[in-house]
Amino acid sequence: MHRSRIGVVLIDHPADRYPEAARFWAAATGGSATGDPAAEQPYEHLAALGGDVSLYLQRTGTGTPPGVHLDIETDDVPAETARLLELGARVVVEHDEYRVLTDPGGLVFCIVPVQTKDFAERARVWP
């Protein structure tokens, strides 16, 4: 048995377009972002979306197309990966701590360890 839920929505932009995108999304959401493409951390928190789901900006590699992806947080990354593979997902990259997958239509998403404070109260339990 394990638990999972969507915990983070990320807006992805390559470093060369990141400053303008960060300024736009910070203004659009009433949040704040430095827009610094040289920052060590590729993530900037913009806002909570309710239920402790968060909106983040992610600076990606040059040439990576802009996009939006979901992070599915779980207390058991291998078990959640196996569950979603059975549903038709495909692994793109397998890291020690997290996985990058695509859904059957090709949409990229990640399976990550728990990131939110209210995970235990809001996550779904899977057999």
N, CA, C and O atoms as a GROMACS GRO file, in nm:
protein
  508
    1MET      N    1   0.084  -0.117   0.000
    1MET     CA    2   0.000   0.000   0.000
    1MET      C    3   0.089   0.124   0.000
    1MET      O    4   0.190   0.130   0.070
    2HIS      N    5   0.049   0.224  -0.081
    2HIS     CA    6   0.121   0.351  -0.083
    2HIS      C    7   0.020   0.462  -0.112
    2HIS      O    8  -0.096   0.436  -0.144
    3ARG      N    9   0.067   0.588  -0.101
    3ARG     CA   10  -0.019   0.704  -0.125
    3ARG      C   11   0.044   0.794  -0.229
    3ARG      O   12   0.166   0.795  -0.246
    4SER      N   13  -0.042   0.870  -0.301
    4SER     CA   14   0.008   0.968  -0.397
    4SER      C   15  -0.096   1.077  -0.419
    4SER      O   16  -0.214   1.061  -0.386
    5ARG      N   17  -0.049   1.189  -0.476
    5ARG     CA   18  -0.137   1.300  -0.513
    5ARG      C   19  -0.058   1.396  -0.601
    5ARG      O   20   0.065   1.393  -0.602
    6ILE      N   21  -0.128   1.482  -0.674
    6ILE     CA   22  -0.062   1.588  -0.749
    6ILE      C   23  -0.030   1.698  -0.649
    6ILE      O   24  -0.119   1.752  -0.584
    7GLY      N   25   0.098   1.729  -0.636
    7GLY     CA   26   0.142   1.826  -0.536
    7GLY      C   27   0.192   1.956  -0.594
    7GLY      O   28   0.184   2.060  -0.529
    8VAL      N   29   0.246   1.952  -0.717
    8VAL     CA   30   0.305   2.072  -0.776
    8VAL      C   31   0.272   2.078  -0.924
    8VAL      O   32   0.276   1.977  -0.994
    9VAL      N   33   0.241   2.197  -0.972
    9VAL     CA   34   0.227   2.227  -1.114
    9VAL      C   35   0.347   2.315  -1.149
    9VAL      O   36   0.369   2.418  -1.085
   10LEU      N   37   0.425   2.275  -1.249
   10LEU     CA   38   0.546   2.349  -1.286
   10LEU      C   39   0.532   2.410  -1.425
   10LEU      O   40   0.484   2.344  -1.518
   11ILE      N   41   0.572   2.534  -1.438
   11ILE     CA   42   0.576   2.603  -1.567
   11ILE      C   43   0.722   2.601  -1.610
   11ILE      O   44   0.806   2.664  -1.547
   12ASP      N   45   0.752   2.529  -1.717
   12ASP     CA   46   0.889   2.507  -1.762
   12ASP      C   47   0.928   2.605  -1.872
   12ASP      O   48   0.853   2.626  -1.968
   13HIS      N   49   1.046   2.666  -1.858
   13HIS     CA   50   1.101   2.754  -1.962
   13HIS      C   51   1.251   2.738  -1.968
   13HIS      O   52   1.316   2.728  -1.863
   14PRO      N   53   1.310   2.735  -2.089
   14PRO     CA   54   1.455   2.730  -2.100
   14PRO      C   55   1.517   2.859  -2.047
   14PRO      O   56   1.451   2.963  -2.043
   15ALA      N   57   1.643   2.852  -2.008
   15ALA     CA   58   1.711   2.964  -1.943
   15ALA      C   59   1.707   3.092  -2.026
   15ALA      O   60   1.695   3.201  -1.969
   16ASP      N   61   1.717   3.082  -2.159
   16ASP     CA   62   1.721   3.204  -2.240
   16ASP      C   63   1.588   3.278  -2.242
   16ASP      O   64   1.584   3.397  -2.273
   17ARG      N   65   1.477   3.210  -2.210
   17ARG     CA   66   1.346   3.274  -2.209
   17ARG      C   67   1.291   3.287  -2.066
   17ARG      O   68   1.182   3.340  -2.045
   18TYR      N   69   1.368   3.237  -1.971
   18TYR     CA   70   1.319   3.231  -1.833
   18TYR      C   71   1.292   3.368  -1.769
   18TYR      O   72   1.188   3.384  -1.707
   19PRO      N   73   1.381   3.468  -1.782
   19PRO     CA   74   1.355   3.595  -1.714
   19PRO      C   75   1.221   3.658  -1.751
   19PRO      O   76   1.146   3.702  -1.663
   20GLU      N   77   1.190   3.661  -1.880
   20GLU     CA   78   1.063   3.720  -1.924
   20GLU      C   79   0.944   3.638  -1.876
   20GLU      O   80   0.844   3.693  -1.832
   21ALA      N   81   0.957   3.506  -1.884
   21ALA     CA   82   0.848   3.418  -1.839
   21ALA      C   83   0.827   3.430  -1.689
   21ALA      O   84   0.713   3.431  -1.642
   22ALA      N   85   0.936   3.440  -1.613
   22ALA     CA   86   0.926   3.452  -1.467
   22ALA      C   87   0.855   3.583  -1.430
   22ALA      O   88   0.768   3.584  -1.344
   23ARG      N   89   0.892   3.692  -1.496
   23ARG     CA   90   0.826   3.820  -1.469
   23ARG      C   91   0.676   3.812  -1.501
   23ARG      O   92   0.592   3.859  -1.425
   24PHE      N   93   0.644   3.750  -1.616
   24PHE     CA   94   0.504   3.737  -1.656
   24PHE      C   95   0.423   3.658  -1.553
   24PHE      O   96   0.320   3.705  -1.506
   25TRP      N   97   0.471   3.538  -1.519
   25TRP     CA   98   0.395   3.451  -1.429
   25TRP      C   99   0.389   3.506  -1.287
   25TRP      O  100   0.290   3.485  -1.217
   26ALA      N  101   0.493   3.574  -1.244
   26ALA     CA  102   0.488   3.637  -1.112
   26ALA      C  103   0.379   3.744  -1.110
   26ALA      O  104   0.301   3.751  -1.015
   27ALA      N  105   0.373   3.827  -1.213
   27ALA     CA  106   0.269   3.930  -1.221
   27ALA      C  107   0.131   3.869  -1.239
   27ALA      O  108   0.034   3.917  -1.181
   28ALA      N  109   0.122   3.764  -1.320
   28ALA     CA  110  -0.009   3.701  -1.348
   28ALA      C  111  -0.068   3.635  -1.225
   28ALA      O  112  -0.190   3.629  -1.210
   29THR      N  113   0.017   3.585  -1.135
   29THR     CA  114  -0.032   3.514  -1.017
   29THR      C  115  -0.026   3.597  -0.890
   29THR      O  116  -0.074   3.554  -0.785
   30GLY      N  117   0.033   3.717  -0.898
   30GLY     CA  118   0.049   3.798  -0.779
   30GLY      C  119   0.162   3.749  -0.690
   30GLY      O  120   0.173   3.788  -0.574
   31GLY      N  121   0.246   3.662  -0.746
   31GLY     CA  122   0.359   3.608  -0.671
   31GLY      C  123   0.483   3.691  -0.696
   31GLY      O  124   0.476   3.803  -0.744
   32SER      N  125   0.597   3.634  -0.662
   32SER     CA  126   0.723   3.702  -0.690
   32SER      C  127   0.824   3.599  -0.740
   32SER      O  128   0.824   3.484  -0.697
   33ALA      N  129   0.908   3.642  -0.832
   33ALA     CA  130   1.013   3.556  -0.886
   33ALA      C  131   1.129   3.645  -0.927
   33ALA      O  132   1.107   3.755  -0.977
   34THR      N  133   1.250   3.598  -0.907
   34THR     CA  134   1.366   3.679  -0.945
   34THR      C  135   1.389   3.676  -1.094
   34THR      O  136   1.435   3.774  -1.153
   35GLY      N  137   1.356   3.562  -1.157
   35GLY     CA  138   1.381   3.549  -1.300
   35GLY      C  139   1.527   3.532  -1.334
   35GLY      O  140   1.566   3.545  -1.450
   36ASP      N  141   1.610   3.501  -1.235
   36ASP     CA  142   1.753   3.490  -1.255
   36ASP      C  143   1.787   3.359  -1.325
   36ASP      O  144   1.778   3.252  -1.264
   37PRO      N  145   1.827   3.364  -1.454
   37PRO     CA  146   1.858   3.240  -1.526
   37PRO      C  147   1.986   3.174  -1.480
   37PRO      O  148   2.011   3.058  -1.514
   38ALA      N  149   2.069   3.244  -1.401
   38ALA     CA  150   2.195   3.188  -1.354
   38ALA      C  151   2.186   3.135  -1.211
   38ALA      O  152   2.286   3.090  -1.156
   39ALA      N  153   2.068   3.140  -1.151
   39ALA     CA  154   2.052   3.093  -1.013
   39ALA      C  155   2.085   2.945  -1.003
   39ALA      O  156   2.064   2.869  -1.098
   40GLU      N  157   2.136   2.904  -0.887
   40GLU     CA  158   2.173   2.763  -0.868
   40GLU      C  159   2.052   2.671  -0.870
   40GLU      O  160   2.057   2.564  -0.930
   41GLN      N  161   1.943   2.711  -0.806
   41GLN     CA  162   1.821   2.630  -0.804
   41GLN      C  163   1.737   2.658  -0.927
   41GLN      O  164   1.713   2.774  -0.960
   42PRO      N  165   1.693   2.554  -0.997
   42PRO     CA  166   1.612   2.578  -1.117
   42PRO      C  167   1.465   2.606  -1.087
   42PRO      O  168   1.386   2.624  -1.180
   43TYR      N  169   1.425   2.610  -0.959
   43TYR     CA  170   1.284   2.625  -0.923
   43TYR      C  171   1.261   2.755  -0.848
   43TYR      O  172   1.344   2.798  -0.768
   44GLU      N  173   1.146   2.818  -0.874
   44GLU     CA  174   1.101   2.934  -0.798
   44GLU      C  175   0.954   2.916  -0.764
   44GLU      O  176   0.872   2.897  -0.854
   45HIS      N  177   0.922   2.921  -0.636
   45HIS     CA  178   0.783   2.906  -0.592
   45HIS      C  179   0.707   3.034  -0.624
   45HIS      O  180   0.754   3.144  -0.592
   46LEU      N  181   0.590   3.021  -0.686
   46LEU     CA  182   0.507   3.137  -0.717
   46LEU      C  183   0.389   3.152  -0.622
   46LEU      O  184   0.366   3.260  -0.568
   47ALA      N  185   0.314   3.043  -0.601
   47ALA     CA  186   0.191   3.055  -0.523
   47ALA      C  187   0.140   2.918  -0.483
   47ALA      O  188   0.173   2.817  -0.545
   48ALA      N  189   0.059   2.916  -0.377
   48ALA     CA  190  -0.015   2.796  -0.342
   48ALA      C  191  -0.146   2.800  -0.421
   48ALA      O  192  -0.205   2.907  -0.437
   49LEU      N  193  -0.189   2.686  -0.471
   49LEU     CA  194  -0.309   2.680  -0.554
   49LEU      C  195  -0.430   2.626  -0.480
   49LEU      O  196  -0.532   2.595  -0.542
   50GLY      N  197  -0.422   2.614  -0.350
   50GLY     CA  198  -0.530   2.557  -0.272
   50GLY      C  199  -0.499   2.412  -0.242
   50GLY      O  200  -0.442   2.341  -0.325
   51GLY      N  201  -0.536   2.367  -0.123
   51GLY     CA  202  -0.507   2.230  -0.085
   51GLY      C  203  -0.358   2.202  -0.081
   51GLY      O  204  -0.317   2.086  -0.090
   52ASP      N  205  -0.278   2.306  -0.068
   52ASP     CA  206  -0.133   2.297  -0.064
   52ASP      C  207  -0.072   2.245  -0.193
   52ASP      O  208   0.042   2.197  -0.192
   53VAL      N  209  -0.144   2.254  -0.305
   53VAL     CA  210  -0.083   2.232  -0.436
   53VAL      C  211  -0.014   2.362  -0.472
   53VAL      O  212  -0.073   2.469  -0.458
   54SER      N  213   0.110   2.355  -0.518
   54SER     CA  214   0.189   2.474  -0.543
   54SER      C  215   0.216   2.493  -0.691
   54SER      O  216   0.220   2.398  -0.769
   55LEU      N  217   0.234   2.620  -0.728
   55LEU     CA  218   0.273   2.657  -0.863
   55LEU      C  219   0.419   2.701  -0.858
   55LEU      O  220   0.454   2.790  -0.781
   56TYR      N  221   0.503   2.641  -0.940
   56TYR     CA  222   0.645   2.672  -0.945
   56TYR      C  223   0.684   2.707  -1.088
   56TYR      O  224   0.620   2.663  -1.184
   57LEU      N  225   0.789   2.786  -1.101
   57LEU     CA  226   0.859   2.804  -1.227
   57LEU      C  227   0.978   2.710  -1.225
   57LEU      O  228   1.039   2.691  -1.121
   58GLN      N  229   1.010   2.652  -1.341
   58GLN     CA  230   1.130   2.566  -1.350
   58GLN      C  231   1.213   2.612  -1.468
   58GLN      O  232   1.164   2.619  -1.581
   59ARG      N  233   1.338   2.642  -1.442
   59ARG     CA  234   1.432   2.677  -1.547
   59ARG      C  235   1.486   2.547  -1.605
   59ARG      O  236   1.542   2.465  -1.533
   60THR      N  237   1.468   2.528  -1.734
   60THR     CA  238   1.511   2.404  -1.800
   60THR      C  239   1.630   2.434  -1.891
   60THR      O  240   1.675   2.548  -1.901
   61GLY      N  241   1.679   2.330  -1.958
   61GLY     CA  242   1.794   2.345  -2.045
   61GLY      C  243   1.764   2.420  -2.173
   61GLY      O  244   1.650   2.424  -2.218
   62THR      N  245   1.867   2.480  -2.231
   62THR     CA  246   1.855   2.551  -2.357
   62THR      C  247   1.802   2.457  -2.464
   62THR      O  248   1.846   2.343  -2.476
   63GLY      N  249   1.706   2.505  -2.541
   63GLY     CA  250   1.648   2.425  -2.647
   63GLY      C  251   1.530   2.341  -2.602
   63GLY      O  252   1.462   2.281  -2.685
   64THR      N  253   1.503   2.337  -2.472
   64THR     CA  254   1.388   2.265  -2.422
   64THR      C  255   1.263   2.349  -2.447
   64THR      O  256   1.262   2.468  -2.414
   65PRO      N  257   1.160   2.292  -2.503
   65PRO     CA  258   1.040   2.374  -2.528
   65PRO      C  259   0.970   2.412  -2.398
   65PRO      O  260   0.973   2.336  -2.301
   66PRO      N  261   0.908   2.530  -2.396
   66PRO     CA  262   0.829   2.568  -2.279
   66PRO      C  263   0.714   2.470  -2.261
   66PRO      O  264   0.670   2.407  -2.358
   67GLY      N  265   0.666   2.458  -2.141
   67GLY     CA  266   0.554   2.368  -2.117
   67GLY      C  267   0.510   2.375  -1.972
   67GLY      O  268   0.562   2.454  -1.893
   68VAL      N  269   0.413   2.294  -1.939
   68VAL     CA  270   0.362   2.279  -1.804
   68VAL      C  271   0.364   2.131  -1.773
   68VAL      O  272   0.324   2.049  -1.856
   69HIS      N  273   0.410   2.095  -1.654
   69HIS     CA  274   0.403   1.954  -1.616
   69HIS      C  275   0.362   1.940  -1.471
   69HIS      O  276   0.376   2.034  -1.392
   70LEU      N  277   0.314   1.824  -1.436
   70LEU     CA  278   0.268   1.794  -1.301
   70LEU      C  279   0.372   1.710  -1.229
   70LEU      O  280   0.439   1.627  -1.289
   71ASP      N  281   0.384   1.733  -1.099
   71ASP     CA  282   0.460   1.643  -1.012
   71ASP      C  283   0.359   1.562  -0.931
   71ASP      O  284   0.276   1.619  -0.860
   72ILE      N  285   0.365   1.432  -0.942
   72ILE     CA  286   0.285   1.344  -0.858
   72ILE      C  287   0.375   1.305  -0.742
   72ILE      O  288   0.476   1.236  -0.760
   73GLU      N  289   0.338   1.348  -0.623
   73GLU     CA  290   0.419   1.315  -0.507
   73GLU      C  291   0.366   1.188  -0.443
   73GLU      O  292   0.246   1.160  -0.444
   74THR      N  293   0.458   1.111  -0.387
   74THR     CA  294   0.422   0.982  -0.331
   74THR      C  295   0.516   0.944  -0.216
   74THR      O  296   0.629   0.993  -0.208
   75ASP      N  297   0.468   0.858  -0.130
   75ASP     CA  298   0.554   0.807  -0.024
   75ASP      C  299   0.628   0.680  -0.067
   75ASP      O  300   0.700   0.620   0.012
   76ASP      N  301   0.608   0.638  -0.195
   76ASP     CA  302   0.677   0.520  -0.247
   76ASP      C  303   0.694   0.536  -0.399
   76ASP      O  304   0.608   0.493  -0.476
   77VAL      N  305   0.804   0.597  -0.441
   77VAL     CA  306   0.826   0.627  -0.583
   77VAL      C  307   0.824   0.500  -0.669
   77VAL      O  308   0.758   0.500  -0.773
   78PRO      N  309   0.892   0.391  -0.632
   78PRO     CA  310   0.886   0.270  -0.715
   78PRO      C  311   0.744   0.213  -0.729
   78PRO      O  312   0.706   0.170  -0.838
   79ALA      N  313   0.667   0.211  -0.620
   79ALA     CA  314   0.531   0.157  -0.627
   79ALA      C  315   0.441   0.244  -0.714
   79ALA      O  316   0.362   0.191  -0.793
   80GLU      N  317   0.452   0.375  -0.702
   80GLU     CA  318   0.370   0.464  -0.785
   80GLU      C  319   0.411   0.454  -0.931
   80GLU      O  320   0.326   0.458  -1.020
   81THR      N  321   0.541   0.441  -0.956
   81THR     CA  322   0.589   0.422  -1.093
   81THR      C  323   0.529   0.295  -1.152
   81THR      O  324   0.480   0.298  -1.265
   82ALA      N  325   0.534   0.186  -1.080
   82ALA     CA  326   0.477   0.059  -1.128
   82ALA      C  327   0.328   0.072  -1.155
   82ALA      O  328   0.279   0.021  -1.256
   83ARG      N  329   0.255   0.139  -1.067
   83ARG     CA  330   0.110   0.156  -1.084
   83ARG      C  331   0.081   0.234  -1.212
   83ARG      O  332  -0.009   0.197  -1.288
   84LEU      N  333   0.156   0.340  -1.236
   84LEU     CA  334   0.129   0.422  -1.354
   84LEU      C  335   0.178   0.357  -1.483
   84LEU      O  336   0.120   0.379  -1.590
   85LEU      N  337   0.284   0.276  -1.475
   85LEU     CA  338   0.327   0.200  -1.593
   85LEU      C  339   0.218   0.101  -1.635
   85LEU      O  340   0.195   0.082  -1.755
   86GLU      N  341   0.152   0.041  -1.539
   86GLU     CA  342   0.042  -0.051  -1.570
   86GLU      C  343  -0.074   0.021  -1.640
   86GLU      O  344  -0.149  -0.041  -1.715
   87LEU      N  345  -0.088   0.150  -1.615
   87LEU     CA  346  -0.194   0.229  -1.676
   87LEU      C  347  -0.156   0.283  -1.813
   87LEU      O  348  -0.238   0.345  -1.880
   88GLY      N  349  -0.031   0.261  -1.855
   88GLY     CA  350   0.011   0.303  -1.989
   88GLY      C  351   0.119   0.410  -1.993
   88GLY      O  352   0.158   0.452  -2.102
   89ALA      N  353   0.167   0.455  -1.879
   89ALA     CA  354   0.276   0.552  -1.877
   89ALA      C  355   0.406   0.487  -1.924
   89ALA      O  356   0.418   0.364  -1.924
   90ARG      N  357   0.502   0.570  -1.962
   90ARG     CA  358   0.634   0.521  -2.002
   90ARG      C  359   0.741   0.601  -1.929
   90ARG      O  360   0.729   0.723  -1.913
   91VAL      N  361   0.846   0.534  -1.886
   91VAL     CA  362   0.957   0.600  -1.818
   91VAL      C  363   1.046   0.666  -1.922
   91VAL      O  364   1.085   0.604  -2.021
   92VAL      N  365   1.078   0.793  -1.900
   92VAL     CA  366   1.171   0.867  -1.985
   92VAL      C  367   1.309   0.867  -1.921
   92VAL      O  368   1.409   0.835  -1.987
   93VAL      N  369   1.315   0.902  -1.792
   93VAL     CA  370   1.441   0.905  -1.717
   93VAL      C  371   1.413   0.855  -1.577
   93VAL      O  372   1.315   0.895  -1.514
   94GLU      N  373   1.501   0.769  -1.528
   94GLU     CA  374   1.488   0.716  -1.393
   94GLU      C  375   1.606   0.768  -1.309
   94GLU      O  376   1.720   0.726  -1.329
   95HIS      N  377   1.577   0.858  -1.216
   95HIS     CA  378   1.677   0.913  -1.126
   95HIS      C  379   1.667   0.838  -0.993
   95HIS      O  380   1.571   0.766  -0.970
   96ASP      N  381   1.766   0.856  -0.907
   96ASP     CA  382   1.764   0.791  -0.776
   96ASP      C  383   1.639   0.828  -0.697
   96ASP      O  384   1.572   0.740  -0.642
   97GLU      N  385   1.607   0.956  -0.690
   97GLU     CA  386   1.499   1.006  -0.605
   97GLU      C  387   1.364   1.019  -0.677
   97GLU      O  388   1.260   1.010  -0.613
   98TYR      N  389   1.365   1.039  -0.808
   98TYR     CA  390   1.240   1.065  -0.880
   98TYR      C  391   1.245   1.005  -1.020
   98TYR      O  392   1.349   0.959  -1.066
   99ARG      N  393   1.130   1.006  -1.086
   99ARG     CA  394   1.118   0.953  -1.222
   99ARG      C  395   1.052   1.057  -1.313
   99ARG      O  396   0.966   1.133  -1.268
  100VAL      N  397   1.094   1.061  -1.439
  100VAL     CA  398   1.028   1.141  -1.541
  100VAL      C  399   0.957   1.043  -1.632
  100VAL      O  400   1.020   0.950  -1.684
  101LEU      N  401   0.828   1.062  -1.652
  101LEU     CA  402   0.748   0.972  -1.734
  101LEU      C  403   0.669   1.051  -1.837
  101LEU      O  404   0.665   1.174  -1.833
  102THR      N  405   0.607   0.980  -1.930
  102THR     CA  406   0.507   1.039  -2.017
  102THR      C  407   0.379   0.959  -2.003
  102THR      O  408   0.381   0.839  -1.975
  103ASP      N  409   0.266   1.028  -2.022
  103ASP     CA  410   0.139   0.958  -2.025
  103ASP      C  411   0.122   0.897  -2.164
  103ASP      O  412   0.207   0.920  -2.250
  104PRO      N  413   0.016   0.820  -2.189
  104PRO     CA  414   0.000   0.757  -2.320
  104PRO      C  415  -0.006   0.856  -2.437
  104PRO      O  416   0.022   0.818  -2.551
  105GLY      N  417  -0.042   0.981  -2.410
  105GLY     CA  418  -0.046   1.082  -2.516
  105GLY      C  419   0.084   1.158  -2.533
  105GLY      O  420   0.094   1.244  -2.620
  106GLY      N  421   0.185   1.128  -2.451
  106GLY     CA  422   0.316   1.192  -2.463
  106GLY      C  423   0.341   1.308  -2.368
  106GLY      O  424   0.448   1.369  -2.374
  107LEU      N  425   0.245   1.342  -2.281
  107LEU     CA  426   0.263   1.450  -2.185
  107LEU      C  427   0.362   1.409  -2.077
  107LEU      O  428   0.347   1.302  -2.016
  108VAL      N  429   0.462   1.492  -2.051
  108VAL     CA  430   0.564   1.464  -1.950
  108VAL      C  431   0.510   1.497  -1.811
  108VAL      O  432   0.442   1.598  -1.792
  109PHE      N  433   0.541   1.412  -1.714
  109PHE     CA  434   0.512   1.438  -1.573
  109PHE      C  435   0.618   1.369  -1.490
  109PHE      O  436   0.693   1.285  -1.541
  110CYS      N  437   0.624   1.404  -1.362
  110CYS     CA  438   0.725   1.346  -1.274
  110CYS      C  439   0.659   1.278  -1.155
  110CYS      O  440   0.552   1.318  -1.110
  111ILE      N  441   0.724   1.174  -1.106
  111ILE     CA  442   0.688   1.110  -0.980
  111ILE      C  443   0.800   1.144  -0.884
  111ILE      O  444   0.916   1.112  -0.908
  112VAL      N  445   0.764   1.210  -0.773
  112VAL     CA  446   0.863   1.264  -0.680
  112VAL      C  447   0.829   1.223  -0.537
  112VAL      O  448   0.714   1.188  -0.508
  113PRO      N  449   0.927   1.226  -0.446
  113PRO     CA  450   0.896   1.203  -0.305
  113PRO      C  451   0.806   1.314  -0.251
  113PRO      O  452   0.788   1.417  -0.316
  114VAL      N  453   0.749   1.292  -0.135
  114VAL     CA  454   0.658   1.388  -0.072
  114VAL      C  455   0.722   1.527  -0.065
  114VAL      O  456   0.837   1.541  -0.025
  115GLN      N  457   0.644   1.628  -0.106
  115GLN     CA  458   0.692   1.767  -0.107
  115GLN      C  459   0.603   1.861  -0.026
  115GLN      O  460   0.649   1.968   0.014
  116THR      N  461   0.479   1.825  -0.001
  116THR     CA  462   0.384   1.918   0.060
  116THR      C  463   0.356   1.882   0.205
  116THR      O  464   0.371   1.767   0.247
  117LYS      N  465   0.316   1.983   0.280
  117LYS     CA  466   0.292   1.967   0.423
  117LYS      C  467   0.171   1.880   0.454
  117LYS      O  468   0.171   1.806   0.552
  118ASP      N  469   0.068   1.889   0.371
  118ASP     CA  470  -0.057   1.818   0.401
  118ASP      C  471  -0.072   1.688   0.321
  118ASP      O  472  -0.183   1.641   0.298
  119PHE      N  473   0.040   1.632   0.280
  119PHE     CA  474   0.036   1.511   0.198
  119PHE      C  475  -0.047   1.400   0.262
  119PHE      O  476  -0.136   1.344   0.198
  120ALA      N  477  -0.021   1.369   0.387
  120ALA     CA  478  -0.088   1.256   0.454
  120ALA      C  479  -0.240   1.275   0.457
  120ALA      O  480  -0.315   1.179   0.445
  121GLU      N  481  -0.285   1.398   0.473
  121GLU     CA  482  -0.429   1.424   0.480
  121GLU      C  483  -0.497   1.424   0.344
  121GLU      O  484  -0.616   1.395   0.334
  122ARG      N  485  -0.421   1.456   0.237
  122ARG     CA  486  -0.484   1.476   0.107
  122ARG      C  487  -0.452   1.368   0.003
  122ARG      O  488  -0.517   1.363  -0.102
  123ALA      N  489  -0.356   1.284   0.031
  123ALA     CA  490  -0.316   1.183  -0.067
  123ALA      C  491  -0.416   1.068  -0.072
  123ALA      O  492  -0.485   1.038   0.025
  124ARG      N  493  -0.422   1.007  -0.189
  124ARG     CA  494  -0.506   0.889  -0.208
  124ARG      C  495  -0.426   0.765  -0.172
  124ARG      O  496  -0.306   0.757  -0.200
  125VAL      N  497  -0.491   0.669  -0.109
  125VAL     CA  498  -0.424   0.543  -0.071
  125VAL      C  499  -0.450   0.442  -0.182
  125VAL      O  500  -0.564   0.422  -0.225
  126TRP      N  501  -0.341   0.377  -0.227
  126TRP     CA  502  -0.349   0.276  -0.331
  126TRP      C  503  -0.312   0.140  -0.272
  126TRP      O  504  -0.221   0.131  -0.190
  127PRO      N  505  -0.381   0.035  -0.314
  127PRO     CA  506  -0.349  -0.099  -0.261
  127PRO      C  507  -0.214  -0.150  -0.311
  127PRO      O  508  -0.173  -0.261  -0.275
   0.00000   0.00000   0.00000
